[in-house]
Amino acid sequence: MKVRKRDGSEEDFNPVKIVAAVVRAGASVELADKISKEVEEKFKGVETVNSSEIREFVLTRLKESEPSAYESWLRYDKNVKGI
């Protein structure tokens, strides 16, 4: 599966990136692994997925499972990425 980034470039899907981002947001490695696997399952068979779709899915799962990590992720996006 390919991931189309905001700038239009594409790269191979890398589940480690999801795990790292979720852990940086403050979630456990176990939860990060679980969410990464859920992303792979949700988009299985899809040739190209937008990074924004992955982001929304991950944020939804974080909000349900680890609200403090969800808030931390949003603060990072706002302060660093300007999203």
N, C-alpha and C positions, 0 to 999 in steps of 0.2 A: 504494500500500500504506500502511496505517496501522500505527503502532506503539503498543501499549498499554503504558503505563508502570506502574511499581510502584504508584503512587497511583490507578490506574484510569483516568486521563485518556488521551486518544489524540491523536496528532499524526501528520502526514505523515512518511513515511520520508525521512530526509535523510542521504545517504551521506557528506556532509562531516563529520558528527558522528562517524562511525566513523573516518574518516581522522584527524581531529584527536585522538581518544582514543588511537588506536594510536601515533601519532607522539609524543604526550605520554608514553606508556609507554616510549618509547625505540626504537621501530622506525623503519626508514627510510620515507620518503614512498612509495617504490616498493612496499614490502611493504604499507603501509597502504592504498594504492590497490587493490592486488591483493585484499586481504582484503575491502575494501568491495564490490568487484565480485562476489566470491564470495558475499557475503551477499545481494546483489541477485538473483543467479542462483538461489541456494538457495530463497529465499522468493518467487520470481517466481510471479505468479498467486494468491498468498495475499492475501486481503482485509485481514486484521488479524493481526499477529504480536506476541507478547509480547516486551518488551525483554529479558527474561531469556533467551529463546531466542536472540536475536541475541548477547547477551553470551556465552553458553556457546559458540556457534559461533566467535565471534571469539577467545575464550580458547583454544579447542582449536587453532585455526590458529596463534595466537601461540606456544603451547607447542611445536608442531611446528617452527616456522620461526625463532623468536627467543625462546628460553627466558628471557633476561634481561628482555626487555620483558614477558613473561608474569608473571614474579615482581614486577616493578615495578607492573603493573596490579593484582595481588592485594594488594600492600601499600597502594596508594592506596585500594582498596575497603575494606580493613580499617580503616585509620586515618581516612579522611575520611567514608566512607559507612556504616561500621559493618556491612559485609556480611561 
